[in-house]
Amino acid sequence: MEVLEDNIRKRNFKEVLQQCEEGEILNPSGYATTEVYMIMLGCYLATDELVHAKFLWTRIPDIFKRDNPVLGNLWNVTKTLKERDIAKFQEAMTETCWPENYTTLIDVIIECVTERRTLLISKSYSAIHIVHMGKLLGLSPEKAKSISCKLGWSVDEGTGVVTPVIKRLEQMEVVKGKEIIEHLSKYVSFLEN
């Protein structure tokens, strides 16, 4: 499990998912452990693959769901993302008492979701009030300000206006075909909400 945790920390989600799926397939019972299902579900949340998360949830045996409330808690978090309720997502992630062996996974999920949201904000706004930014991130204005400063965005203390900085083109990932359509639909959905 140390290898999986290290790969989660490094955000090698494809490798983690591949190892987990192989473990599930090679298991004589045909099912993985609850821990493996937690990791897989967490990786899908971190990579914003909510459709994959839904299909994973449907194939997890009911007894695993019933006997492990932590798995159910992570599924509830998934539902908040599907509903695009970022405030409930942040609340569920921070207020749920997660077992210690999942802290790395939980921290990475929160970081990935917040990074995606800040990237969308930087692409959507040339200036945004810190309170509104906090709402879009599901965080308090103080935490939103802290994130803004870490990203190198300028914050006007008097007006509370944040000026996001868009990543330079060479730093942005190159997307093609289906990925462009997915990206545009997320972008439009973000702007509508």
N, C-alpha and C positions, 0 to 999 in steps of 0.2 A: 504494500500500500504506500510505502514511502516514495516509490517511483511515480505513482499516480499523483500523490500530493505535490511532488516536485514539478511534475508536468502541469498541474493545475496552476501552481504559483507562476510558472513560466508562460502560462496561457497557451500551451500546446493542446488545445481542446480536441483537435482531430485525432491526435495520438491517444489521448485519454479515452475518447469514445471508442476508438478501435480496440484498445485493450479490454475495455469493459464489455463490448459486444462479443469479442472472442471468448471471454470468460463465461458469458451467458450461454453462448452456443456450445462450448465444450463441457459445460457442467452436465453431468449425467441426468439431473432432474429436468434439465431444459430451462431452468430459471437461474437467475443470478442471485446474489445475496441482496439484502435490503441496502447495505452500504453501497454496492455497485449501482443499484437503481438510483440512490440519492445522488451519487456522483454524476451519473448520466443526465439526470434531470437538471442538476446544477449546471452542467456544461451547456445544455440546451438553453437555459436561461441566460447564461453568460454570453452566448453567441447569438441571442435573439431568435432562436429557432423554435418558436412556440408551437408550430405545427408538429415538429418532431417530438416535443415534450408531450403534447396531447396524445400522440400515438404510443409513446412509451407508457404513459399513464394507463392507457387502455389495455396494454399487454402485461402490466404488473399484476400478479395474482392478488385477488381480493384479501386473502389472509395476510399478505405483507402490508397492505394498506391499513387493515384493521388493527394489526398487532404493533404497528410502528407509527405513533403519532407524529414523529419528526418528518416522516415521508409525507404525511397528510399536510403538515404545516408548509412544506416546500411546494406542494401542489396548490395550496391556497395562495402562496406568493405568485405562482405561475398564473393563476386566475386573475390576480390584480394586474399583471402585465398584459394579459389578453384583453382586459377591460380598459387598458391604458390609464389606469388610476395610479399614477406615480406616487402620490402622497400615501396611499394605502400600501403600496409596495415598500416604500422606505419605512413606514411604521411597522409592517409585518416583519421586515428583515431585522430591524433594530430592537424591537420589543419581544420577539420570540426568543426563548432561552434555548439556543442551539447547543447540542453536545460539543465538547471540546474537539473531538476528532473531525468536526466539520467546519471549524472556524476559518481555515484557509479558503475552503470552497465558498463559504458565505461572504467573506471579505472580497473575494475575486468577483463574485456575482454583483455585489453592490458597486464595486469599482467599474466594472464593464458597463453596467446599465447607466451609471452616472456619466461615464465617458461618452457613451452614445448620445445621451441627452445634451451634454455640453457641446458636442460636435454639431448637432442639429441647431442648437441655439446660435453657435458661431456662424453657421451658414444662413440662418434665417433673420438675424437681427444685426443691424449696424450699431444699435444702442438699445439697451433694455434696463428698466428699473430693477434694482436689486430684489425688491419684494416680488415682482412678477417672475424674475428668474428663479427665485426660491420656490415659487409655486410650480414652475415648470420642472424643477428638479425634485420636488417633493421634500424640500429642505427648508430650514429656517433661513431668513435673510443673512444671518451671521455666517452660517455654513456656506451659503451661496457666495458670500463675499470672500470667504477663505478660499473656496475653489477658484474663484475669479483671479485672485492674487497668485495662486499656484500656477495658473495657466498663463500668467503674464498679461491678463486683461487689465485695462485701466478702469479704476473705480473712482468716480467723483464723490468725495465724502459729503459735500454740501447738498447735492441733488440726489445722490443715491443711484446715479446712472452708471451702468457698466457698459464699456465699449469692448465687445468681443474681438478677438483677433482670429482671422481665418487661417488655417494651416496653409502653408505654401504648397503649391501644386505638386512639387516633386516629393513632398512628404506624404501626400495623400495616396491611398491605395488605388490602383488601377482596377476599374470594374468593367465587365463586359456583358453584353446580351441580357440574359435573364436577371443578372445581378443589378443592372441599371434599372430595369423595370421595378424590381423589388425595392431598390433604393428610392426611386421616385415615388412609389406608392407610400412608403414610410414617411417620406418628406411631406407629401400632401396631407397624409393623415395627421401628422404632427401639427401642421399649420392649421388644420381644421379644428383640432382639439384645443 
